[in-house]
Amino acid sequence: MSDCARNFCFSTLSVIVLLKHICLSSVFFYHGGKAPYSNPKSETGQSRIRVPVVGSLSPDLDKRINLGTNITGYIYDASLDLSKKRVSRLGFGCGGLSGMYNAPLSHEDGCLILKEVYSRGITFFDTSDLYGDHHDNEFMIGKALKQLPREKIQLATKFGIKRLEGLRFTVKGTPEYVRQCCEASLKRLGVDYIDLYYQHRVDVSVPIEDTMGELKKLVQEGKIKYVGLSEASVDTIRRAHAVHPITAVEMEFSLWSREIEEDVLPICRELGIGTVAYSPLGRGFFAGKAVVESLPNESTLAMHPRFSGENIEKNKVIYARLSDLASKHACTPPQLALAWLLHQGEDVIPIPGTTKLKNLDNNIRSLAVKLTPEDLKEILDAVPVDEVGGEREYSVFSNYLYKFANTPAQ
């Protein structure tokens, strides 16, 4: 991130941030246009600089951290007369509130977390119809949205992974299933529209043009505003974008999962598509999961290749290197890992999730970590991908990774 907030002061009598002469970077998702991610102006010549909404952070935050650091950007829609819709520089991955890496929270506790997330200026909420037993996460978010200003939330959800018995899944992308899932998500979430609707995994038995055709109809009907893909191949992204503009591609992207730099990231930038980075902390590894803290009994990470057996022991060496570098930068390992990702471009939006407010504040502080090109190289040298132990995905989902996500011709 570049040109961060300057000339700020803190009130010593309260936790109020007074922002003066702020110069901030912004995030744009381009919808239907080819706009270079590095261009500091929009097509109209207007500056993309905007003062963010500043949330109330915990009063014990280190005062050397700039509480006015930008967490605001935009979804950019060229088809709506250059209208702009804000999306926060950091999103929030909501899935963990309903389990996966820890015990699921009650809806009451989950709603409290989401309200705190919003109060800190994070307005981009990411969920899926897959998350939680019986679609629990969408129901939880629906309850939270009733306590928040809906028009200020950018809500993303997904369809396409169908849960079978036990730990078995299948992927489905037929037009009929697309519509069925969208209608069900709208009902569970209690909303009239979904801001960003992703195909969670690509159905390689269905031409992507068929799936996108139905998504385009849902846009025209006002049930969804923007279309996204997740774990999609370069060919699938290009073909999908030809049917209807893709606003964002959600991919695993973190210090130890960087393969998209070679193919997906370039095609997204060519087409003006934003990249949403899921698991930006390596499923919590760079926050110390299975290293400085034990995995909860309920966590599925014990089955993940990088968190089990010899692999986790091998990966602990990588964590130790990053921890040493974090000390050098006077920050924590997760802050450094997120800061590295934030420095990959203003079109890359990490969506870390957490069930703890202290972790939320810790993640937000990453926006104030400044890294030089030399720093970035040093971080990469500390986390060489060829030394990472284990594959990046659970075995049950390994067949659905983007490298295998080409679909048949229509």
C-alpha positions as MATLAB code, in Angstrom:
seq = 'MSDCARNFCFSTLSVIVLLKHICLSSVFFYHGGKAPYSNPKSETGQSRIRVPVVGSLSPDLDKRINLGTNITGYIYDASLDLSKKRVSRLGFGCGGLSGMYNAPLSHEDGCLILKEVYSRGITFFDTSDLYGDHHDNEFMIGKALKQLPREKIQLATKFGIKRLEGLRFTVKGTPEYVRQCCEASLKRLGVDYIDLYYQHRVDVSVPIEDTMGELKKLVQEGKIKYVGLSEASVDTIRRAHAVHPITAVEMEFSLWSREIEEDVLPICRELGIGTVAYSPLGRGFFAGKAVVESLPNESTLAMHPRFSGENIEKNKVIYARLSDLASKHACTPPQLALAWLLHQGEDVIPIPGTTKLKNLDNNIRSLAVKLTPEDLKEILDAVPVDEVGGEREYSVFSNYLYKFANTPAQ';
ca = [
       0.000    0.000    0.000;
       1.312    3.444   -0.868;
       1.040    7.035    0.334;
      -0.372    6.205    3.731;
      -2.108    8.694    6.052;
       0.082   11.549    7.252;
      -0.142   14.494    9.608;
      -2.444   12.974   12.201;
      -2.836   13.518   15.904;
      -4.374   11.654   18.800;
      -6.508   13.117   21.528;
      -4.913   12.217   24.812;
      -8.234   12.569   26.589;
     -10.178   10.109   24.448;
      -9.744    7.499   21.754;
     -10.661    9.964   18.976;
      -8.534   10.191   15.886;
      -8.202   13.616   14.278;
      -7.131   13.178   10.670;
      -5.500   16.088    8.816;
      -4.200   16.292    5.253;
      -4.556   12.546    4.691;
      -3.119   10.967    1.561;
      -4.491    7.450    1.162;
      -4.378    4.615   -1.310;
      -7.622    3.088   -2.512;
      -8.784   -0.318   -3.710;
     -10.871   -0.701   -6.855;
     -12.587   -3.747   -8.279;
     -13.116   -3.041  -11.960;
     -16.397   -4.219  -13.390;
     -16.292   -4.407  -17.139;
     -13.257   -2.291  -17.866;
      -9.527   -2.594  -18.316;
      -7.995   -0.211  -15.826;
      -4.392   -0.688  -14.701;
      -4.255   -1.371  -10.984;
      -1.379    1.050  -10.553;
      -3.066    4.052  -12.192;
      -3.718    6.640   -9.465;
      -6.661    8.257  -11.294;
      -9.964    7.025  -12.621;
     -11.049    7.344  -16.262;
     -12.699   10.669  -15.407;
      -9.385   12.013  -14.166;
     -10.716   12.245  -10.624;
      -8.392   11.225   -7.830;
      -9.185    7.941   -6.126;
      -8.022    9.338   -2.822;
     -10.768    9.286   -0.219;
     -10.878    9.822    3.531;
     -11.939    6.536    5.132;
     -14.504    5.843    7.763;
     -12.411    5.323   10.875;
     -13.671    2.715   13.291;
     -13.147    2.853   17.040;
     -10.131    0.719   17.826;
      -9.246   -0.687   21.208;
      -7.829    2.030   23.499;
      -4.717   -0.010   24.279;
      -3.423    0.164   20.677;
       0.195    1.220   20.442;
       0.129    4.949   19.658;
       2.888    4.627   17.127;
       0.331    2.895   14.869;
      -1.581    5.298   12.675;
      -5.204    4.650   13.566;
      -6.200    6.596   10.489;
      -4.596    4.072    8.145;
      -6.808    3.547    5.138;
      -9.110    0.557    5.059;
     -11.427    1.994    2.460;
     -11.516    1.508   -1.290;
     -14.113    0.922   -3.977;
     -15.861   -1.564   -6.178;
     -15.749    0.253   -9.492;
     -18.630   -0.280  -11.920;
     -18.025    1.194  -15.367;
     -21.510    0.150  -16.500;
     -23.160    2.454  -13.950;
     -21.821    5.791  -15.136;
     -18.589    5.463  -13.174;
     -20.498    5.044   -9.924;
     -18.385    3.896   -7.002;
     -19.160    1.667   -4.086;
     -16.788    1.519   -1.173;
     -15.171   -1.736   -0.175;
     -12.756   -1.837    2.734;
      -9.026   -2.395    2.164;
      -9.278   -5.430    4.429;
     -12.300   -7.685    4.188;
     -13.529  -10.109    6.821;
     -13.732  -13.850    6.224;
     -16.834  -14.898    8.153;
     -16.622  -18.685    7.772;
     -14.639  -19.271   10.950;
     -17.482  -17.866   13.051;
     -19.379  -21.067   12.240;
     -16.532  -23.481   12.885;
     -13.902  -25.039   10.624;
     -10.779  -23.986   12.500;
     -12.381  -23.741   15.937;
     -15.655  -24.371   17.746;
     -18.549  -22.476   16.147;
     -19.761  -19.350   17.909;
     -23.346  -18.840   18.927;
     -25.282  -16.485   16.676;
     -25.316  -13.937   19.476;
     -21.526  -14.004   19.839;
     -20.998  -14.095   16.086;
     -23.189  -11.030   15.617;
     -21.214   -9.202   18.298;
     -17.985   -9.926   16.404;
     -19.469   -8.736   13.113;
     -20.692   -5.507   14.681;
     -17.199   -4.893   16.062;
     -15.731   -5.613   12.628;
     -18.038   -3.020   11.104;
     -17.300   -0.468   13.827;
     -13.608   -0.662   12.928;
     -14.304    0.298    9.321;
     -14.290   -3.166    7.712;
     -17.386   -3.375    5.533;
     -16.584   -6.212    3.119;
     -18.084   -9.447    4.551;
     -17.294  -12.772    2.873;
     -19.324  -15.939    3.426;
     -20.638  -18.985    1.524;
     -23.600  -21.336    1.536;
     -21.052  -24.023    2.455;
     -19.920  -22.525    5.765;
     -21.283  -24.061    8.947;
     -23.687  -26.928    9.475;
     -26.957  -26.410    7.629;
     -25.758  -23.097    6.126;
     -25.247  -21.678    9.622;
     -22.933  -18.853    8.541;
     -25.412  -17.238    6.171;
     -28.125  -17.380    8.826;
     -25.742  -15.751   11.333;
     -24.773  -12.968    8.941;
     -28.421  -12.386    8.138;
     -29.071  -11.715   11.818;
     -26.072   -9.383   12.033;
     -27.197   -7.418    8.977;
     -30.460   -6.601   10.740;
     -28.347   -4.717   13.295;
     -26.142   -2.946   10.745;
     -26.775   -0.474    7.898;
     -27.223   -2.840    4.958;
     -26.381   -0.203    2.358;
     -22.918    0.251    3.876;
     -22.030   -3.455    3.848;
     -20.519   -5.142    0.793;
     -21.821   -8.679    1.123;
     -20.172  -11.538   -0.758;
     -21.383  -15.112   -0.709;
     -20.786  -18.178   -2.852;
     -22.437  -21.214   -4.384;
     -21.226  -24.345   -6.101;
     -19.850  -26.721   -3.465;
     -22.510  -29.198   -2.447;
     -22.040  -31.097    0.807;
     -22.713  -34.827    0.719;
     -22.665  -37.294    3.589;
     -19.671  -37.188    5.890;
     -16.637  -35.325    4.563;
     -17.619  -35.704    0.934;
     -18.402  -32.886   -1.458;
     -19.282  -32.339   -5.073;
     -19.261  -29.244   -7.292;
     -22.260  -28.153   -9.325;
     -22.609  -25.213  -11.707;
     -25.702  -25.881  -13.833;
     -27.938  -22.873  -14.518;
     -30.768  -24.415  -12.499;
     -28.483  -24.945   -9.506;
     -27.090  -21.402   -9.755;
     -30.571  -19.925   -9.450;
     -31.636  -22.355   -6.733;
     -28.599  -21.468   -4.610;
     -28.992  -17.732   -5.112;
     -32.651  -17.760   -4.096;
     -31.805  -19.825   -1.003;
     -28.932  -17.538    0.020;
     -31.086  -14.432   -0.360;
     -33.651  -15.984    1.957;
     -31.126  -17.138    4.581;
     -29.343  -13.788    4.557;
     -32.631  -11.894    4.700;
     -31.595   -9.486    1.936;
     -33.005   -8.336   -1.397;
     -29.682   -8.510   -3.202;
     -26.150   -9.889   -2.868;
     -23.343   -7.471   -3.688;
     -20.816  -10.031   -4.959;
     -21.845  -13.585   -5.857;
     -19.055  -16.095   -6.494;
     -18.946  -19.523   -8.035;
     -17.106  -21.175   -5.130;
     -15.499  -23.891   -7.250;
     -15.733  -24.502  -10.974;
     -17.886  -27.364  -12.264;
     -15.676  -28.825  -14.995;
     -18.601  -30.746  -16.494;
     -20.520  -27.574  -17.379;
     -19.332  -24.956  -19.898;
     -18.548  -21.796  -17.941;
     -20.674  -19.882  -20.468;
     -23.771  -21.749  -19.204;
     -23.031  -20.917  -15.568;
     -22.243  -17.299  -16.391;
     -25.368  -16.950  -18.507;
     -27.534  -17.619  -15.465;
     -25.448  -15.331  -13.271;
     -25.902  -12.586  -15.857;
     -29.680  -13.053  -15.647;
     -29.516  -12.721  -11.855;
     -27.643   -9.424  -12.289;
     -30.281   -8.198  -14.722;
     -32.999   -9.142  -12.225;
     -31.258   -7.180   -9.463;
     -30.725  -10.218   -7.232;
     -26.951   -9.876   -7.428;
     -24.858   -6.833   -8.318;
     -21.480   -8.300   -9.241;
     -20.163  -11.690  -10.288;
     -17.061  -13.427   -8.989;
     -15.178  -16.685   -9.433;
     -13.098  -18.666   -6.957;
     -10.289  -21.087   -7.804;
     -10.856  -20.534  -11.532;
      -8.274  -21.231  -14.223;
      -6.969  -18.586  -16.597;
      -9.033  -20.000  -19.478;
     -12.177  -20.093  -17.347;
     -11.665  -16.514  -16.169;
     -11.195  -15.238  -19.709;
     -14.219  -17.098  -21.092;
     -16.421  -16.120  -18.144;
     -15.450  -12.464  -18.473;
     -16.490  -12.522  -22.133;
     -20.053  -13.459  -21.111;
     -20.391  -10.947  -18.280;
     -17.789   -8.817  -16.505;
     -16.107  -10.591  -13.593;
     -15.602   -8.172  -10.712;
     -13.360  -10.294   -8.479;
     -11.560  -13.621   -8.426;
     -11.084  -15.123   -4.992;
      -7.922  -17.206   -4.651;
      -5.758  -18.563   -1.874;
      -2.886  -16.090   -1.688;
      -0.419  -15.797    1.161;
       3.286  -15.998    1.850;
       3.265  -19.772    1.500;
       0.725  -19.979   -1.366;
       1.965  -17.764   -4.183;
       1.449  -19.736   -7.390;
      -1.226  -17.329   -8.683;
       1.530  -14.748   -9.249;
       2.464  -16.694  -12.384;
      -0.930  -16.867  -14.102;
      -4.140  -15.805  -12.347;
      -2.905  -12.454  -11.040;
      -1.624  -11.342  -14.485;
      -4.884  -12.256  -16.246;
      -6.915  -10.460  -13.578;
      -4.818   -7.340  -14.058;
      -5.103   -7.588  -17.827;
      -8.891   -7.722  -17.593;
      -9.246   -5.242  -14.740;
     -10.476   -7.820  -12.208;
      -9.813   -7.527   -8.485;
      -8.175  -10.364   -6.529;
      -9.600  -11.331   -3.159;
      -7.045  -13.269   -1.102;
      -8.588  -15.982    1.036;
      -6.563  -17.643    3.805;
      -4.146  -14.672    3.738;
      -2.527  -15.911    6.956;
      -2.076  -19.443    5.669;
      -5.205  -20.701    7.497;
      -3.889  -19.108   10.659;
      -0.381  -20.571   10.467;
       1.281  -17.155   10.313;
      -0.803  -16.140   13.320;
       0.762  -19.029   15.244;
      -1.785  -21.811   14.884;
      -0.131  -25.168   15.668;
       3.089  -23.281   16.424;
       2.666  -20.990   19.418;
      -0.808  -22.260   20.231;
      -2.345  -25.715   20.004;
      -5.083  -26.494   17.526;
      -8.558  -26.613   19.098;
     -10.098  -30.065   19.304;
     -12.793  -28.974   16.863;
     -10.350  -27.706   14.246;
     -10.229  -29.354   10.838;
      -6.642  -28.159   10.452;
      -5.396  -31.388   12.040;
      -6.366  -33.000    8.711;
      -4.683  -30.353    6.591;
      -1.433  -31.462    4.895;
       0.551  -28.449    6.112;
      -0.517  -28.842    9.732;
       0.112  -32.534   10.247;
       2.971  -34.949   10.754;
       6.435  -34.037    9.553;
       5.106  -31.122    7.538;
       4.145  -29.005   10.525;
       7.560  -29.557   12.083;
       9.185  -28.471    8.837;
       6.940  -25.426    8.590;
       7.704  -24.308   12.135;
      11.179  -23.385   10.889;
       9.576  -21.012    8.377;
       7.443  -19.464   11.101;
      10.520  -18.883   13.247;
      12.219  -17.001   10.390;
       9.184  -14.797    9.845;
       8.906  -14.169   13.559;
      12.498  -12.929   13.627;
      11.772  -10.554   10.745;
       8.614   -9.328   12.460;
      10.677   -8.365   15.498;
      12.956   -6.386   13.200;
       9.926   -4.447   11.917;
       8.463   -3.992   15.409;
       5.319   -5.887   14.498;
       3.867   -9.372   14.917;
       4.211  -12.278   12.429;
       0.583  -12.016   11.245;
       0.967   -8.277   10.761;
       4.071   -8.812    8.651;
       2.385  -11.559    6.608;
      -0.623   -9.342    5.905;
       1.570   -6.314    5.214;
       3.473   -8.311    2.590;
       0.173   -9.178    0.910;
      -1.081   -5.598    1.065;
       2.101   -4.516   -0.707;
       1.371   -6.819   -3.669;
      -0.960   -4.235   -5.202;
      -3.986   -2.151   -4.440;
      -6.097   -4.630   -6.398;
      -5.367   -7.414   -3.877;
      -7.796   -7.514   -0.944;
      -7.055   -9.890    1.949;
     -10.003  -11.234    3.936;
      -8.595  -12.551    7.222;
     -11.132  -13.889    9.679;
     -11.044  -14.374   13.428;
     -13.260  -15.048   16.426;
     -11.190  -12.821   18.737;
     -11.238   -9.027   18.903;
      -7.561   -8.853   19.818;
      -6.742  -10.641   16.554;
      -9.005   -8.267   14.653;
      -7.145   -5.246   16.013;
      -3.844   -6.980   15.347;
      -4.820   -7.536   11.704;
      -5.863   -3.920   11.228;
      -2.475   -2.752   12.474;
      -0.891   -4.482    9.477;
      -2.070   -1.546    7.369;
       0.513    0.656    9.088;
       3.500   -1.620    8.401;
       5.637   -0.072    5.681;
       7.916   -2.293    3.607;
      10.609   -1.384    1.092;
      11.418   -3.530   -1.961;
      14.399   -4.839    0.011;
      12.108   -5.750    2.906;
       9.752   -7.606    0.563;
      12.617   -9.634   -0.875;
      13.888  -10.465    2.596;
      10.430  -11.732    3.560;
      10.215  -13.933    0.460;
      13.668  -15.323    1.184;
      12.470  -16.265    4.669;
       9.473  -18.158    3.258;
      10.712  -20.027    0.158;
       7.736  -21.873   -1.288;
       9.848  -24.888   -2.230;
      10.593  -25.440    1.455;
       6.951  -25.417    2.553;
       5.841  -28.832    3.744;
       2.553  -30.208    2.398;
       0.027  -29.326   -0.279;
      -2.033  -26.167    0.187;
      -5.476  -27.776    0.107;
      -7.346  -30.480    2.002;
      -7.340  -33.743    0.078;
     -11.150  -33.687   -0.330;
     -10.883  -30.440   -2.303;
      -7.626  -31.099   -4.142;
      -9.375  -31.989   -7.417;
     -11.065  -28.586   -7.483;
      -7.984  -26.364   -7.484;
      -7.701  -23.750  -10.207;
      -5.056  -25.657  -12.181;
      -7.741  -28.272  -12.948;
     -10.640  -25.827  -13.450;
     -10.998  -25.725  -17.237;
     -14.509  -26.368  -18.509;
     -15.695  -27.945  -21.795;
     -16.532  -25.796  -24.781;
     -20.123  -24.676  -25.025;
];
